[in-house]
Amino acid sequence: MRILFVCTGNICRSPTAEGVARRWLAMSGLEEAVGVDSAGIQGYHTGEAPDPRSQAAALRRGYDLSRLRARKVQPKDYAEFDLLLAMDREHFEYLRDRAPEGCRHKVRMFMSYARESRRDDVPDPYYGGAKGFDAVLDLCEDAVQGLIEDILPEVNRRRRSVS
């Protein structure tokens, strides 16, 4: 299974979600069964590392984002990923509007997997203070845990069919 996290420039929210997902998948023994990546709907940060504030906040919780690099969503992503998870409504509409025939069902709101938070969107911390980056981490941890619970039956089904 492959999952793509999507935000605007791929330097704050989506790489944070990717980093959190990588760690939680590894802790769940699913890192071989589930691949994750992140991208932005805009390409103006292509090739850049995540925002230093995102990296610092993540590192304080044990998530290393330093190797991640920003990229823009590509048309081939719809075929290569099972889920494209939008950080906010704008990203959702962008992805859904560009989804090829038969792929719209892959586009979902990331926060729909949250177990604790009732937010629809992960707010963009870019123009705010340090607390915004910690809040993004809180939301990502909540939604990633729910995502893993949700996809586990499908991952196990795929594992059995390969065996």
C-alpha positions as CSV (number, residue, x, y, z in Angstrom):
1,M,0.0,0.0,0.0
2,R,1.2,3.5,-0.8
3,I,0.0,6.8,0.8
4,L,0.8,10.3,-0.3
5,F,0.3,13.3,2.1
6,V,-0.4,16.6,0.4
7,C,-0.2,20.2,1.5
8,T,0.6,23.5,-0.3
9,G,4.4,23.7,-0.7
10,N,5.4,20.4,0.9
11,I,7.7,22.0,3.5
12,C,5.5,22.0,6.7
13,R,2.4,19.9,7.0
14,S,2.8,17.1,4.6
15,P,6.4,16.3,5.4
16,T,5.5,16.3,9.1
17,A,2.7,13.8,8.3
18,E,5.1,11.7,6.3
19,G,7.7,11.7,9.1
20,V,5.1,10.8,11.7
21,A,3.7,8.1,9.5
22,R,7.1,6.6,8.8
23,R,7.8,6.2,12.5
24,W,4.4,4.9,13.6
25,L,4.4,2.4,10.7
26,A,7.8,1.2,11.8
27,M,6.6,0.9,15.4
28,S,3.6,-1.1,14.1
29,G,5.8,-3.4,12.0
30,L,4.2,-2.1,8.8
31,E,7.1,-0.2,7.2
32,E,7.6,-3.0,4.6
33,A,3.9,-3.1,3.8
34,V,3.0,0.6,3.6
35,G,5.1,3.2,1.7
36,V,4.6,6.9,2.4
37,D,5.6,10.1,0.6
38,S,4.5,13.7,0.6
39,A,4.1,16.4,-2.0
40,G,2.7,19.9,-2.5
41,I,0.1,21.3,-4.9
42,Q,2.6,24.1,-5.7
43,G,6.1,23.5,-6.9
44,Y,7.9,26.6,-5.6
45,H,9.8,24.7,-2.9
46,T,10.8,21.7,-5.1
47,G,14.0,20.1,-3.9
48,E,14.0,22.0,-0.5
49,A,14.2,20.4,2.9
50,P,11.2,20.9,5.2
51,D,10.9,24.3,7.0
52,P,13.5,24.5,9.8
53,R,10.8,25.1,12.3
54,S,9.0,21.9,11.2
55,Q,12.2,20.0,11.5
56,A,13.0,21.4,14.9
57,A,9.5,20.7,16.3
58,A,9.6,17.2,14.8
59,L,13.0,16.4,16.1
60,R,12.0,17.3,19.7
61,R,9.5,14.4,19.4
62,G,11.9,12.0,17.7
63,Y,10.9,12.5,14.1
64,D,13.8,13.2,11.7
65,L,12.6,15.1,8.6
66,S,16.0,16.2,7.4
67,R,16.2,13.8,4.5
68,L,12.8,14.7,3.0
69,R,12.7,17.0,0.0
70,A,9.8,18.9,-1.4
71,R,8.1,18.0,-4.7
72,K,5.0,18.8,-6.5
73,V,2.1,16.4,-7.0
74,Q,2.4,14.7,-10.4
75,P,-0.3,13.1,-12.5
76,K,1.3,9.7,-12.1
77,D,0.8,9.9,-8.3
78,Y,-2.9,9.0,-8.8
79,A,-1.8,5.7,-10.3
80,E,1.1,5.0,-8.0
81,F,-0.6,5.8,-4.6
82,D,-3.6,4.1,-3.0
83,L,-4.5,7.1,-1.0
84,L,-3.8,10.8,-1.5
85,L,-4.5,12.6,1.8
86,A,-5.2,16.3,1.8
87,M,-4.2,18.5,4.7
88,D,-7.0,20.9,4.1
89,R,-10.1,21.5,2.0
90,E,-8.2,23.5,-0.7
91,H,-5.8,20.6,-1.2
92,F,-8.7,18.1,-1.3
93,E,-10.5,20.1,-4.0
94,Y,-7.2,20.5,-6.0
95,L,-6.5,16.8,-5.9
96,R,-10.1,15.7,-6.6
97,D,-10.5,18.1,-9.5
98,R,-7.4,16.7,-11.2
99,A,-8.0,13.1,-10.4
100,P,-8.3,10.9,-13.5
101,E,-11.4,8.8,-14.1
102,G,-11.5,6.0,-11.5
103,C,-9.1,7.7,-9.0
104,R,-11.3,10.2,-7.2
105,H,-12.0,7.7,-4.5
106,K,-8.3,7.7,-3.5
107,V,-8.5,11.4,-2.5
108,R,-9.4,11.9,1.1
109,M,-9.1,14.4,4.0
110,F,-6.2,13.4,6.2
111,M,-8.0,14.5,9.4
112,S,-10.9,12.2,8.6
113,Y,-8.7,9.5,10.3
114,A,-8.2,11.5,13.5
115,R,-9.6,9.8,16.6
116,E,-9.4,12.7,19.1
117,S,-9.5,15.9,17.1
118,R,-12.7,17.0,15.3
119,R,-10.9,19.4,13.0
120,D,-11.3,19.0,9.3
121,D,-8.1,20.8,8.3
122,V,-4.5,20.8,9.5
123,P,-3.8,24.5,9.8
124,D,-0.8,26.0,8.0
125,P,1.8,26.9,10.6
126,Y,4.1,28.8,8.2
127,Y,3.1,32.3,9.1
128,G,2.6,31.7,12.8
129,G,4.8,31.0,15.8
130,A,6.4,27.8,17.1
131,K,3.2,26.6,18.8
132,G,1.7,26.1,15.3
133,F,4.3,23.5,14.4
134,D,3.6,21.6,17.6
135,A,-0.1,21.8,17.0
136,V,0.5,20.3,13.5
137,L,2.5,17.4,15.1
138,D,-0.4,16.8,17.6
139,L,-2.9,16.6,14.7
140,C,-0.6,14.4,12.6
141,E,0.0,11.9,15.5
142,D,-3.7,11.7,16.1
143,A,-4.6,11.2,12.4
144,V,-1.7,8.8,11.6
145,Q,-2.8,6.5,14.5
146,G,-6.3,6.4,13.1
147,L,-5.0,5.9,9.6
148,I,-3.0,2.9,10.6
149,E,-6.0,1.4,12.4
150,D,-8.1,2.0,9.3
151,I,-5.8,0.5,6.7
152,L,-4.6,-2.4,8.8
153,P,-7.4,-4.8,7.6
154,E,-6.5,-4.0,3.9
155,V,-2.7,-4.3,4.6
156,N,-3.3,-7.7,6.2
157,R,-5.6,-8.8,3.3
158,R,-2.8,-7.9,0.8
159,R,-0.2,-9.7,2.8
160,R,-2.4,-12.9,2.8
161,S,-2.9,-12.7,-0.9
162,V,0.8,-12.4,-1.6
163,S,1.7,-15.4,0.6
